[in-house]
Amino acid sequence: MIFKHAAEREYLAAIRWYTDIRPELGTRFEVAVETALTEVVADPQKFPVIQGTTREKIVDDFPYSVIFRFRAGRLTIIAVYNHSRKPLGWRHR
């Protein structure tokens, strides 16, 4: 699994944001995203295509999605995307 730099920055910023609200909330968010990533790694093709070869796994209990591509056996995380942002703002990646 490869994380694009922008996706990693988004993910870490979101952990910090939730942790600043309440430390246990930051931990819950991190666990929810890690669980989503585990599911994506286990079976990337089970998640819906949202554009071309790009797929989405919605993170349980948080307004985020893991946006990824799976091509030629290679999994690339494009975004850990907040649903309140511009809906297709991840497209330029």
N, CA, C and O atoms as a GROMACS GRO file, in nm:
protein
  372
    1MET      N    1   0.086  -0.118   0.000
    1MET     CA    2   0.000   0.000   0.000
    1MET      C    3   0.090   0.123   0.000
    1MET      O    4   0.186   0.133   0.077
    2ILE      N    5   0.058   0.216  -0.088
    2ILE     CA    6   0.131   0.342  -0.099
    2ILE      C    7   0.035   0.456  -0.066
    2ILE      O    8  -0.076   0.462  -0.119
    3PHE      N    9   0.079   0.545   0.021
    3PHE     CA   10   0.002   0.666   0.054
    3PHE      C   11   0.059   0.782  -0.027
    3PHE      O   12   0.178   0.809  -0.019
    4LYS      N   13  -0.025   0.849  -0.103
    4LYS     CA   14   0.019   0.976  -0.163
    4LYS      C   15   0.045   1.073  -0.049
    4LYS      O   16  -0.019   1.066   0.056
    5HIS      N   17   0.140   1.164  -0.069
    5HIS     CA   18   0.176   1.258   0.038
    5HIS      C   19   0.056   1.340   0.085
    5HIS      O   20   0.040   1.363   0.205
    6ALA      N   21  -0.026   1.385  -0.008
    6ALA     CA   22  -0.143   1.465   0.029
    6ALA      C   23  -0.238   1.384   0.117
    6ALA      O   24  -0.296   1.437   0.212
    7ALA      N   25  -0.256   1.256   0.085
    7ALA     CA   26  -0.344   1.170   0.165
    7ALA      C   27  -0.289   1.153   0.306
    7ALA      O   28  -0.364   1.158   0.404
    8GLU      N   29  -0.159   1.132   0.316
    8GLU     CA   30  -0.098   1.116   0.447
    8GLU      C   31  -0.110   1.244   0.530
    8GLU      O   32  -0.138   1.238   0.650
    9ARG      N   33  -0.088   1.360   0.466
    9ARG     CA   34  -0.104   1.488   0.537
    9ARG      C   35  -0.246   1.507   0.586
    9ARG      O   36  -0.268   1.548   0.700
   10GLU      N   37  -0.344   1.476   0.500
   10GLU     CA   38  -0.486   1.488   0.540
   10GLU      C   39  -0.516   1.399   0.660
   10GLU      O   40  -0.581   1.442   0.756
   11TYR      N   41  -0.470   1.278   0.653
   11TYR     CA   42  -0.495   1.180   0.759
   11TYR      C   43  -0.436   1.228   0.891
   11TYR      O   44  -0.505   1.229   0.993
   12LEU      N   45  -0.310   1.267   0.889
   12LEU     CA   46  -0.245   1.313   1.013
   12LEU      C   47  -0.307   1.441   1.066
   12LEU      O   48  -0.320   1.458   1.187
   13ALA      N   49  -0.346   1.531   0.977
   13ALA     CA   50  -0.413   1.655   1.020
   13ALA      C   51  -0.547   1.624   1.086
   13ALA      O   52  -0.584   1.687   1.185
   14ALA      N   53  -0.620   1.529   1.031
   14ALA     CA   54  -0.750   1.492   1.088
   14ALA      C   55  -0.732   1.427   1.226
   14ALA      O   56  -0.811   1.453   1.317
   15ILE      N   57  -0.630   1.344   1.240
   15ILE     CA   58  -0.603   1.285   1.372
   15ILE      C   59  -0.576   1.396   1.473
   15ILE      O   60  -0.630   1.394   1.583
   16ARG      N   61  -0.491   1.491   1.435
   16ARG     CA   62  -0.459   1.603   1.526
   16ARG      C   63  -0.585   1.683   1.560
   16ARG      O   64  -0.606   1.720   1.676
   17TRP      N   65  -0.669   1.709   1.460
   17TRP     CA   66  -0.790   1.788   1.481
   17TRP      C   67  -0.882   1.719   1.582
   17TRP      O   68  -0.931   1.781   1.676
   18TYR      N   69  -0.906   1.589   1.560
   18TYR     CA   70  -0.993   1.515   1.652
   18TYR      C   71  -0.929   1.504   1.790
   18TYR      O   72  -1.000   1.512   1.891
   19THR      N   73  -0.798   1.485   1.798
   19THR     CA   74  -0.728   1.476   1.925
   19THR      C   75  -0.737   1.606   2.003
   19THR      O   76  -0.750   1.605   2.125
   20ASP      N   77  -0.730   1.719   1.931
   20ASP     CA   78  -0.743   1.849   1.997
   20ASP      C   79  -0.881   1.867   2.059
   20ASP      O   80  -0.895   1.932   2.163
   21ILE      N   81  -0.982   1.808   1.996
   21ILE     CA   82  -1.117   1.815   2.052
   21ILE      C   83  -1.124   1.730   2.178
   21ILE      O   84  -1.167   1.775   2.284
   22ARG      N   85  -1.080   1.605   2.164
   22ARG     CA   86  -1.076   1.509   2.276
   22ARG      C   87  -0.978   1.399   2.238
   22ARG      O   88  -0.994   1.337   2.133
   23PRO      N   89  -0.878   1.374   2.319
   23PRO     CA   90  -0.778   1.273   2.284
   23PRO      C   91  -0.837   1.137   2.244
   23PRO      O   92  -0.790   1.074   2.149
   24GLU      N   93  -0.940   1.093   2.316
   24GLU     CA   94  -0.998   0.963   2.281
   24GLU      C   95  -1.069   0.966   2.146
   24GLU      O   96  -1.081   0.862   2.080
   25LEU      N   97  -1.115   1.082   2.105
   25LEU     CA   98  -1.179   1.095   1.974
   25LEU      C   99  -1.074   1.079   1.863
   25LEU      O  100  -1.101   1.016   1.760
   26GLY      N  101  -0.957   1.135   1.884
   26GLY     CA  102  -0.847   1.116   1.789
   26GLY      C  103  -0.811   0.970   1.775
   26GLY      O  104  -0.787   0.922   1.664
   27THR      N  105  -0.807   0.899   1.886
   27THR     CA  106  -0.777   0.756   1.884
   27THR      C  107  -0.887   0.679   1.811
   27THR      O  108  -0.857   0.591   1.731
   28ARG      N  109  -1.012   0.712   1.838
   28ARG     CA  110  -1.125   0.645   1.770
   28ARG      C  111  -1.119   0.668   1.619
   28ARG      O  112  -1.144   0.576   1.540
   29PHE      N  113  -1.085   0.792   1.579
   29PHE     CA  114  -1.074   0.821   1.436
   29PHE      C  115  -0.962   0.739   1.373
   29PHE      O  116  -0.980   0.678   1.268
   30GLU      N  117  -0.847   0.737   1.438
   30GLU     CA  118  -0.734   0.662   1.385
   30GLU      C  119  -0.768   0.513   1.370
   30GLU      O  120  -0.734   0.452   1.268
   31VAL      N  121  -0.832   0.456   1.469
   31VAL     CA  122  -0.872   0.315   1.463
   31VAL      C  123  -0.973   0.293   1.348
   31VAL      O  124  -0.964   0.194   1.276
   32ALA      N  125  -1.067   0.384   1.331
   32ALA     CA  126  -1.167   0.371   1.225
   32ALA      C  127  -1.102   0.375   1.086
   32ALA      O  128  -1.138   0.297   0.998
   33VAL      N  129  -1.006   0.465   1.067
   33VAL     CA  130  -0.937   0.473   0.937
   33VAL      C  131  -0.850   0.350   0.917
   33VAL      O  132  -0.848   0.293   0.807
   34GLU      N  133  -0.778   0.306   1.019
   34GLU     CA  134  -0.695   0.187   1.007
   34GLU      C  135  -0.780   0.064   0.975
   34GLU      O  136  -0.738  -0.022   0.897
   35THR      N  137  -0.897   0.055   1.033
   35THR     CA  138  -0.989  -0.055   1.003
   35THR      C  139  -1.034  -0.048   0.856
   35THR      O  140  -1.037  -0.150   0.787
   36ALA      N  141  -1.067   0.072   0.810
   36ALA     CA  142  -1.105   0.091   0.670
   36ALA      C  143  -0.991   0.049   0.577
   36ALA      O  144  -1.014  -0.018   0.476
   37LEU      N  145  -0.869   0.089   0.611
   37LEU     CA  146  -0.753   0.053   0.530
   37LEU      C  147  -0.731  -0.098   0.527
   37LEU      O  148  -0.696  -0.154   0.423
   38THR      N  149  -0.752  -0.163   0.639
   38THR     CA  150  -0.738  -0.308   0.646
   38THR      C  151  -0.839  -0.376   0.553
   38THR      O  152  -0.807  -0.472   0.484
   39GLU      N  153  -0.962  -0.324   0.553
   39GLU     CA  154  -1.066  -0.378   0.465
   39GLU      C  155  -1.030  -0.356   0.318
   39GLU      O  156  -1.051  -0.445   0.235
   40VAL      N  157  -0.977  -0.240   0.287
   40VAL     CA  158  -0.937  -0.209   0.148
   40VAL      C  159  -0.825  -0.302   0.103
   40VAL      O  160  -0.829  -0.355  -0.008
   41VAL      N  161  -0.726  -0.322   0.187
   41VAL     CA  162  -0.615  -0.411   0.153
   41VAL      C  163  -0.665  -0.554   0.132
   41VAL      O  164  -0.619  -0.623   0.040
   42ALA      N  165  -0.757  -0.600   0.215
   42ALA     CA  166  -0.808  -0.737   0.208
   42ALA      C  167  -0.883  -0.764   0.078
   42ALA      O  168  -0.871  -0.874   0.022
   43ASP      N  169  -0.960  -0.667   0.029
   43ASP     CA  170  -1.040  -0.690  -0.091
   43ASP      C  171  -1.073  -0.557  -0.158
   43ASP      O  172  -1.187  -0.510  -0.151
   44PRO      N  173  -0.976  -0.495  -0.224
   44PRO     CA  174  -0.998  -0.362  -0.281
   44PRO      C  175  -1.108  -0.355  -0.386
   44PRO      O  176  -1.171  -0.251  -0.404
   45GLN      N  177  -1.132  -0.464  -0.455
   45GLN     CA  178  -1.230  -0.460  -0.564
   45GLN      C  179  -1.374  -0.469  -0.516
   45GLN      O  180  -1.466  -0.458  -0.597
   46LYS      N  181  -1.396  -0.488  -0.388
   46LYS     CA  182  -1.534  -0.496  -0.339
   46LYS      C  183  -1.595  -0.357  -0.319
   46LYS      O  184  -1.716  -0.345  -0.300
   47PHE      N  185  -1.513  -0.253  -0.322
   47PHE     CA  186  -1.563  -0.118  -0.298
   47PHE      C  187  -1.603  -0.051  -0.428
   47PHE      O  188  -1.545  -0.079  -0.534
   48PRO      N  189  -1.702   0.038  -0.422
   48PRO     CA  190  -1.755   0.097  -0.545
   48PRO      C  191  -1.656   0.188  -0.618
   48PRO      O  192  -1.579   0.262  -0.557
   49VAL      N  193  -1.662   0.177  -0.749
   49VAL     CA  194  -1.584   0.267  -0.835
   49VAL      C  195  -1.655   0.402  -0.835
   49VAL      O  196  -1.777   0.409  -0.852
   50ILE      N  197  -1.578   0.509  -0.815
   50ILE     CA  198  -1.639   0.643  -0.816
   50ILE      C  199  -1.595   0.724  -0.937
   50ILE      O  200  -1.658   0.823  -0.972
   51GLN      N  201  -1.485   0.679  -1.001
   51GLN     CA  202  -1.440   0.743  -1.125
   51GLN      C  203  -1.325   0.662  -1.183
   51GLN      O  204  -1.225   0.639  -1.114
   52GLY      N  205  -1.338   0.619  -1.306
   52GLY     CA  206  -1.229   0.544  -1.370
   52GLY      C  207  -1.191   0.421  -1.288
   52GLY      O  208  -1.271   0.330  -1.271
   53THR      N  209  -1.069   0.420  -1.237
   53THR     CA  210  -1.021   0.309  -1.154
   53THR      C  211  -1.015   0.349  -1.006
   53THR      O  212  -0.957   0.278  -0.925
   54THR      N  213  -1.075   0.461  -0.973
   54THR     CA  214  -1.074   0.512  -0.836
   54THR      C  215  -1.195   0.459  -0.760
   54THR      O  216  -1.307   0.462  -0.809
   55ARG      N  217  -1.169   0.412  -0.638
   55ARG     CA  218  -1.273   0.353  -0.554
   55ARG      C  219  -1.280   0.424  -0.420
   55ARG      O  220  -1.192   0.503  -0.385
   56GLU      N  221  -1.386   0.396  -0.347
   56GLU     CA  222  -1.409   0.464  -0.219
   56GLU      C  223  -1.453   0.366  -0.112
   56GLU      O  224  -1.538   0.279  -0.135
   57LYS      N  225  -1.393   0.381   0.006
   57LYS     CA  226  -1.439   0.310   0.126
   57LYS      C  227  -1.475   0.417   0.228
   57LYS      O  228  -1.389   0.495   0.270
   58ILE      N  229  -1.601   0.422   0.268
   58ILE     CA  230  -1.646   0.519   0.368
   58ILE      C  231  -1.600   0.470   0.505
   58ILE      O  232  -1.616   0.353   0.540
   59VAL      N  233  -1.544   0.562   0.582
   59VAL     CA  234  -1.495   0.531   0.716
   59VAL      C  235  -1.614   0.526   0.812
   59VAL      O  236  -1.696   0.618   0.815
   60ASP      N  237  -1.623   0.418   0.888
   60ASP     CA  238  -1.733   0.403   0.984
   60ASP      C  239  -1.727   0.511   1.092
   60ASP      O  240  -1.620   0.542   1.144
   61ASP      N  241  -1.842   0.568   1.123
   61ASP     CA  242  -1.861   0.661   1.235
   61ASP      C  243  -1.799   0.800   1.218
   61ASP      O  244  -1.806   0.881   1.310
   62PHE      N  245  -1.739   0.828   1.104
   62PHE     CA  246  -1.678   0.960   1.080
   62PHE      C  247  -1.711   1.004   0.938
   62PHE      O  248  -1.732   0.921   0.850
   63PRO      N  249  -1.716   1.135   0.915
   63PRO     CA  250  -1.750   1.186   0.782
   63PRO      C  251  -1.630   1.188   0.688
   63PRO      O  252  -1.595   1.292   0.632
   64TYR      N  253  -1.567   1.073   0.672
   64TYR     CA  254  -1.448   1.060   0.588
   64TYR      C  255  -1.460   0.939   0.497
   64TYR      O  256  -1.532   0.844   0.526
   65SER      N  257  -1.386   0.946   0.387
   65SER     CA  258  -1.372   0.832   0.298
   65SER      C  259  -1.225   0.810   0.268
   65SER      O  260  -1.146   0.904   0.265
   66VAL      N  261  -1.190   0.684   0.246
   66VAL     CA  262  -1.059   0.649   0.194
   66VAL      C  263  -1.079   0.635   0.044
   66VAL      O  264  -1.154   0.549  -0.003
   67ILE      N  265  -1.011   0.721  -0.032
   67ILE     CA  266  -1.019   0.719  -0.178
   67ILE      C  267  -0.891   0.652  -0.227
   67ILE      O  268  -0.781   0.690  -0.188
   68PHE      N  269  -0.906   0.550  -0.314
   68PHE     CA  270  -0.789   0.474  -0.355
   68PHE      C  271  -0.801   0.421  -0.497
   68PHE      O  272  -0.909   0.417  -0.556
   69ARG      N  273  -0.685   0.381  -0.549
   69ARG     CA  274  -0.679   0.314  -0.679
   69ARG      C  275  -0.610   0.180  -0.659
   69ARG      O  276  -0.516   0.167  -0.582
   70PHE      N  277  -0.661   0.080  -0.731
   70PHE     CA  278  -0.601  -0.052  -0.730
   70PHE      C  279  -0.578  -0.091  -0.875
   70PHE      O  280  -0.672  -0.123  -0.948
   71ARG      N  281  -0.451  -0.089  -0.916
   71ARG     CA  282  -0.416  -0.122  -1.054
   71ARG      C  283  -0.294  -0.213  -1.054
   71ARG      O  284  -0.197  -0.188  -0.982
   72ALA      N  285  -0.300  -0.316  -1.134
   72ALA     CA  286  -0.187  -0.408  -1.151
   72ALA      C  287  -0.135  -0.457  -1.016
   72ALA      O  288  -0.014  -0.468  -0.995
   73GLY      N  289  -0.227  -0.487  -0.924
   73GLY     CA  290  -0.189  -0.537  -0.794
   73GLY      C  291  -0.130  -0.433  -0.700
   73GLY      O  292  -0.080  -0.467  -0.593
   74ARG      N  293  -0.135  -0.307  -0.739
   74ARG     CA  294  -0.079  -0.199  -0.658
   74ARG      C  295  -0.190  -0.111  -0.602
   74ARG      O  296  -0.275  -0.061  -0.676
   75LEU      N  297  -0.189  -0.094  -0.471
   75LEU     CA  298  -0.290  -0.015  -0.401
   75LEU      C  299  -0.231   0.121  -0.365
   75LEU      O  300  -0.129   0.129  -0.296
   76THR      N  301  -0.295   0.227  -0.412
   76THR     CA  302  -0.249   0.363  -0.383
   76THR      C  303  -0.361   0.440  -0.315
   76THR      O  304  -0.471   0.452  -0.369
   77ILE      N  305  -0.333   0.492  -0.196
   77ILE     CA  306  -0.430   0.574  -0.124
   77ILE      C  307  -0.416   0.716  -0.176
   77ILE      O  308  -0.311   0.779  -0.161
   78ILE      N  309  -0.522   0.767  -0.238
   78ILE     CA  310  -0.523   0.899  -0.300
   78ILE      C  311  -0.562   1.006  -0.199
   78ILE      O  312  -0.506   1.116  -0.200
   79ALA      N  313  -0.657   0.973  -0.110
   79ALA     CA  314  -0.707   1.073  -0.015
   79ALA      C  315  -0.771   1.005   0.104
   79ALA      O  316  -0.826   0.896   0.094
   80VAL      N  317  -0.764   1.073   0.217
   80VAL     CA  318  -0.846   1.042   0.334
   80VAL      C  319  -0.930   1.169   0.346
   80VAL      O  320  -0.890   1.268   0.406
   81TYR      N  321  -1.048   1.162   0.285
   81TYR     CA  322  -1.120   1.281   0.247
   81TYR      C  323  -1.241   1.311   0.336
   81TYR      O  324  -1.325   1.224   0.360
   82ASN      N  325  -1.247   1.433   0.384
   82ASN     CA  326  -1.358   1.479   0.466
   82ASN      C  327  -1.479   1.508   0.377
   82ASN      O  328  -1.467   1.580   0.278
   83HIS      N  329  -1.594   1.453   0.411
   83HIS     CA  330  -1.714   1.470   0.330
   83HIS      C  331  -1.764   1.614   0.322
   83HIS      O  332  -1.840   1.649   0.231
   84SER      N  333  -1.723   1.698   0.416
   84SER     CA  334  -1.770   1.836   0.414
   84SER      C  335  -1.690   1.923   0.317
   84SER      O  336  -1.726   2.039   0.295
   85ARG      N  337  -1.584   1.870   0.260
   85ARG     CA  338  -1.506   1.945   0.162
   85ARG      C  339  -1.572   1.940   0.026
   85ARG      O  340  -1.673   1.872   0.006
   86LYS      N  341  -1.516   2.014  -0.067
   86LYS     CA  342  -1.563   2.010  -0.205
   86LYS      C  343  -1.568   1.863  -0.249
   86LYS      O  344  -1.465   1.795  -0.245
   87PRO      N  345  -1.683   1.814  -0.290
   87PRO     CA  346  -1.702   1.671  -0.312
   87PRO      C  347  -1.598   1.602  -0.401
   87PRO      O  348  -1.562   1.487  -0.374
   88LEU      N  349  -1.551   1.667  -0.505
   88LEU     CA  350  -1.456   1.602  -0.595
   88LEU      C  351  -1.319   1.669  -0.590
   88LEU      O  352  -1.243   1.663  -0.687
   89GLY      N  353  -1.288   1.732  -0.478
   89GLY     CA  354  -1.162   1.803  -0.465
   89GLY      C  355  -1.039   1.713  -0.472
   89GLY      O  356  -0.929   1.762  -0.496
   90TRP      N  357  -1.055   1.586  -0.452
   90TRP     CA  358  -0.944   1.492  -0.459
   90TRP      C  359  -0.905   1.458  -0.603
   90TRP      O  360  -0.799   1.399  -0.626
   91ARG      N  361  -0.989   1.492  -0.700
   91ARG     CA  362  -0.971   1.450  -0.840
   91ARG      C  363  -0.836   1.487  -0.901
   91ARG      O  364  -0.783   1.412  -0.982
   92HIS      N  365  -0.781   1.600  -0.863
   92HIS     CA  366  -0.655   1.644  -0.924
   92HIS      C  367  -0.536   1.557  -0.883
   92HIS      O  368  -0.425   1.578  -0.932
   93ARG      N  369  -0.556   1.463  -0.798
   93ARG     CA  370  -0.447   1.376  -0.752
   93ARG      C  371  -0.434   1.261  -0.847
   93ARG      O  372  -0.348   1.175  -0.828
   0.00000   0.00000   0.00000
